[in-house]
Amino acid sequence: MSYSETIKTHYQNQLKDIRDAGIYKEERFIHSSQAADIEVEFPTGSQLKKVINMCANNYLGLSSHPDVIKAAHEGLDTRGYGMSSVRFICGTQDIHRELEMRVTEFLGTEDTILFPSCMDANAGVFEALLTSEDIMISDRLVHASIIDGMRLCSAEHDTFKHSDMEHLEQKLQLHQNKRIKLVITDGVFSMDGDLAKLDEIAALCDRYDALLFVDDSHASGFIGKTGRGTHEHCGVMGKVDIITTTFGKALGGASGGCVSGRKEIVEMCRQKARPYLFSNTISPVVVAGVLEVFNILQGSTERRDKLEKNTLFWRKGLTDAGFIIKSGESPIVPVMLFNAALAQAVSKDLYNEGIYAIGFFFPVVPNGQARIRTQISAGHEMEHLEKALEAFIRVGKKHKILGLSKQDIIARYGL
Ligand SMILES: *Cc1c(COP(=O)(O)O)cnc(C)c1O
């Protein structure tokens, strides 16, 4: 009972500040399984509403795929529910190792180690590999989990401007005398959906004797001709020394992550990475599910091909209608609204139209770059996308933003 009035008030004030700043996050309860069509309770206590989900990381539509569910059931029946152990004590089953080998084969690397999540993979990998004699050079827009992982590592840290190859080269020259130089980037950047220039980055790493780290969480399973990821798309398979990725997005969407790459690097993680050593094994249920995901992906590229087709349709539809989107080829399609209040209003109107798409604004994206981030899935049928597009157009007309330039929208709504 030392939770005093003073401390309580301290937190109440902080929470009020978050609310006043308009950035208080509220959860929406989904009563169905994850899919293109979901049933949502929002606001809390209201009647369930059927909406089309346009903001899941369910890129391949596998989160509720019947074969994955069936495989997970079988995993549950044959290997049980939980392991009650970390990997190196008594938490490794044959299927955990089998999954590591499947990931290795799929990504075209030398070996793989599973982590409870990609957040954990990123939290553990740098500290396991680098010391104060080394340098980490990261793109300025890398994912928060990479930033946290770098904080836990005693190696020196520097950054290069987002996807700026000249700046990266300057930094590689500046730090030439460090023992190990590790260049760090996301494969696909989650907020804008743009791809790292991995071919150019890999060439620079070659020239300056640096290792290359790529977090491919928003790419594994669907970017590249056979969905291997950004390294496949950029023609540098085998040249990325360390890939981290998640099973929590395209690859079934449950949970889990990994570090995949050079044999010795993976072995070092198995000896030293703290989230691997001190956090519980991924449940056998999930492992069995992800194994089935790889069966599906290696059987055919049908789902990633459908995702590509859906993405093209969606990008063209929004552009033709007069919305401003971030150009590119990934299924992350940000609809730019610039003003935070406008993004919130559009998201709310879309929801009333039966479209679930969330507004993003500062501090998640830079000030003045508020947006609705839509994400396309192979689980979307053409009718979902057509309905969603019609709703976007109705809401866009209501707010009189269709066909407006960025300057016009800012002139009308401010920043
Ligand atoms: C989602 C994401 C993660 C976190 O993955 P989890 O497995 O959910 O912890 C890490 N890195 C990037 C780039 C991501 O997009």
The ligand as an SDF file (V2000), in Angstrom:
LIG
                    3D

 15 15  0  0  0  0  0  0  0  0999 V2000
    5.9720   -5.9890  -36.5380 C   0  0  0  0  0  0  0  0  0  0  0  0
    7.4240   -5.7590  -36.5760 C   0  0  0  0  0  0  0  0  0  0  0  0
    8.2570   -6.2740  -35.5790 C   0  0  0  0  0  0  0  0  0  0  0  0
    7.7200   -6.9760  -34.3700 C   0  0  0  0  0  0  0  0  0  0  0  0
    7.3220   -8.2750  -34.6720 O   0  0  0  0  0  0  0  0  0  0  0  0
    6.6850   -9.1600  -33.5110 P   0  0  0  0  0  0  0  0  0  0  0  0
    6.9870  -10.5480  -33.9240 O   0  0  0  0  0  0  0  0  0  0  0  0
    5.2480   -8.8190  -33.4660 O   0  0  0  0  0  0  0  0  0  0  0  0
    7.3990   -8.7850  -32.2440 O   0  0  0  0  0  0  0  0  0  0  0  0
    9.6160   -6.0870  -35.7110 C   0  0  0  0  0  0  0  0  0  0  0  0
   10.1420   -5.4140  -36.7550 N   0  0  0  0  0  0  0  0  0  0  0  0
    9.3720   -4.8920  -37.7190 C   0  0  0  0  0  0  0  0  0  0  0  0
    9.9950   -4.1490  -38.8740 C   0  0  0  0  0  0  0  0  0  0  0  0
    7.9850   -5.0400  -37.6540 C   0  0  0  0  0  0  0  0  0  0  0  0
    7.2150   -4.4970  -38.5970 O   0  0  0  0  0  0  0  0  0  0  0  0
  1  2  1  0
  2  3  1  0
  2 14  2  0
  3  4  1  0
  3 10  2  0
  4  5  1  0
  5  6  1  0
  6  7  2  0
  6  8  1  0
  6  9  1  0
 10 11  1  0
 11 12  2  0
 12 13  1  0
 12 14  1  0
 14 15  1  0
M  END
$$$$
